[in-house]
């Protein structure tokens, strides 16, 4: 068996044995201290909280019990209780219960959060927003064009009869010349088409412009009407329509686009005869009649193709369907949720059009996909009411145009932090410390200067800091201490100093406040954590089996944690900006838009 302490000096062996005995006396069999209420991580808006519990196997009058340093009497049935006043400004209210019995100290540390909460599985209302600017809609137009086919050969197929009958009436009901005009080969064609989406107040207009429409005709004449071929060209054909965008009535996570109108306009046909004698007098007049008939036929064909076949039913007009598919490609719960590894549901509560763009507002429910080993299963996350944002045409800080903005309120972000903690966020094992001179391996020799009781170990003995959150961090909408986007509250962070393979040497629970920001590094959005807010660090020692001086230890830990906590940003990781619908997202800035934290992006074709 590997000895707990090894040294080449006899006195160190004796010191190690004494330390082992002290750990046994402090952590060995002793009277349990039980806390019944409140549960660790309780949220409440009440001004006070009842703290109660029991002790066991303690003769009455032989133990001293305190709650946050105030003596609480133990009743004859070995129960105890007291009321603790909460600080709603601090929000995080640590409660330390301590029992001293003979040479044994027992401590329980829990946290009560003064504020409202969102229960696990509930929605945060009006919690997130996606803004697509008018510029962003312009970038999406080529994508929309590719989502449906506009083929005039299908709308007006070869063989379609445009006109048939007597063209030159004769006397007494006779006919001096008749013709049948039909679409001929090669089939009707266009060189392409564009979609132009323009937002307006409570509506979007979508105009399709068809380029270089070409239709070949054959006039089969009799009598005075000759047979001839004719090619008709329209340099531009416009099809303006109006569209209303609303949350889908069946599944509000989706967008429903309804076409309210569609029309067709030609700039005029140009005619070129390809065979026969179609340009002789009288025949020219007949041709003009045919052109007019053709315009009506093509107009009706386009309108039939682009109309909504069932009104408010489930089948959409092609342009409306293209808008739905394009916006679905930018959905928050699908493409964004998958990037951050959580279950994200974001049903729309409103979709508002205005001349500068389109705002999609959603509620949010964010849960963990799987509970990580040793991670807490949390009942709720911190909630705070905030005003849903409005958007201008420029980013708030840089003042540059943007294509797409993603905004999240504090309550939804706290749900995300809760889900991430349940997925393993912040849980880590540290083998190095940066005490100001760069990362240094944690050894008994490094810490013995601060914790003399470790001097009994071989100085090279490796030690570890095991960090595990008991609760989820949260934000409240406050700016960080150095101007960061948010101030992040980190309550109930459990830390153990461990020699691998042995019981903890010291156990503590830490509360802190740090600045939280977003950065863009190597194509990915990364979380950065700033320094600890002065005066916010609270360290409660909950187990001290080596019986080190707790006042000195607390001071040392405060310094070490001030240097160490920013490194927890590494556990947040980063996520790449996805390519959506063939469009690449480019980072512009992360800033506050009203009370919401927002990421502003531009859209460009993927190389």
Secondary structure, DSSP 8 states (H G I E B T S, - for coil): ---S---SSHHHHHHHHHHHHHHHHHHSS---EEEEES-TTEEE-SSEEEEEEEE-S--TTSEEEEETTEE----TTSEEEEEEE--TTT-EEEEEEEEEETTEEEEEEEEEEESEEEETT--EEEEEEEEEEHHHHHHHHHHHHTTS---HHHHT-TT-EEEEEEEEE-GGG-EEEEEEEEE-SS--B-SEEEEEEEEETTEEEEEEEEEEEEEEEEEEEEETS--EEEEEEEEEEEEEEEEEEEE-SS-TTSEEEEEEEE--EES-EEEEEEESSTTSTTHHHHHHHHHHHHHHHHHHHHHHHHS-TTTTSS---HHHHHHHHHHHTT-IIIIIHHHHTEEEE--EEEEEEETTEEEEEEEEEEEESS--TT----SEEEE---------SB-TTT--B-SEEEEE-HHHHHHHHHHHHHTTTT-EEE-EEESSSSEEE-BHHHHHTT-GGGGGS-TT-B-EEEEEESS--EE-S---TTS-SEEEEEEEEEEEEE-TTS-EEEEEEEEEEEEEEEEEETTEEEEEEEEE-TT--EEEEEE-TT---HHHHHHHHHHHHHHHGGGGHHHH-EEE--EETTEEEEEEEEEEETTEEEEEEEEEE--
